[in-house]
Amino acid sequence: MFIYSDLMFTKATHMPNFLLIEDHTIARIGYKMFISEMFPSSEIIESLNFTEALQIISEKHFDVILLNNRLQEAVDENMIHAVRIKDESSKILIHSSDDEKRFAMNYIQAGANGFLSKKCTTDELKIAFEKLLNNEIYISLEVQVYILQQRSQRKIQQSNVFRLTTREQQVMQLLAQGANAAEIKSCLQISDSTLSTNKTRVFQKMGVTNIVELISRLRFQTNIQV
């Protein structure tokens, strides 16, 4: 059991208060029990739908808003914007069944302060609350590792692009833009054999086998417009 005494919040005028926006009863009960154990003197308000929650937020400030991003009448990052119109400073923790590797940073970039998978442990939920109350962003260790891997992959792909000759880069850009063989040859004034050779080299250096894979790789590059 994690219990935070009033002494730990001497800089605040009150123990943290929470708004639970969750339409699943069992989940809502579980969150409330956990928060009550962790912060015995905290105030916890519950809301079953997003419209009601927005009305509550417009009338009262909350230190932490725990938000299910898959409510029946509201879904996606637009929920963050709607909350921020009512309250710019509350800490928003998204609690979601979505793939956190795929969606976590979308919500962070939209203005949420944390993203937590519904598969999380109680320890992870505890850490998430601690981070938010200390004005920090929370994403899981798994997501952090995934982001580092993606950054590493982008660097590798960028180094591959830099190894392309000028002609290979020209061919690659036209391929990515959907130009066919005749259009590329006309644009660059090259022969069939030259186009074939450069296309083969582009695929080899970029580690792809077809144009669809090439376009996917290029989308990771911030310095190339496809």
Secondary structure as UniProt FT lines:
FT   HELIX           6..9
FT   TURN            10..11
FT   STRAND          17..21
FT   HELIX           25..38
FT   TURN            40..41
FT   STRAND          43..47
FT   HELIX           50..59
FT   STRAND          64..68
FT   STRAND          70..71
FT   TURN            72..73
FT   STRAND          74..75
FT   HELIX           78..86
FT   STRAND          91..96
FT   HELIX           100..110
FT   STRAND          114..117
FT   TURN            118..119
FT   HELIX           122..133
FT   TURN            134..135
FT   HELIX           141..162
FT   HELIX           166..176
FT   TURN            177..178
FT   HELIX           181..188
FT   HELIX           192..206
FT   HELIX           211..218
FT   TURN            219..220
FT   TURN            222..223
//
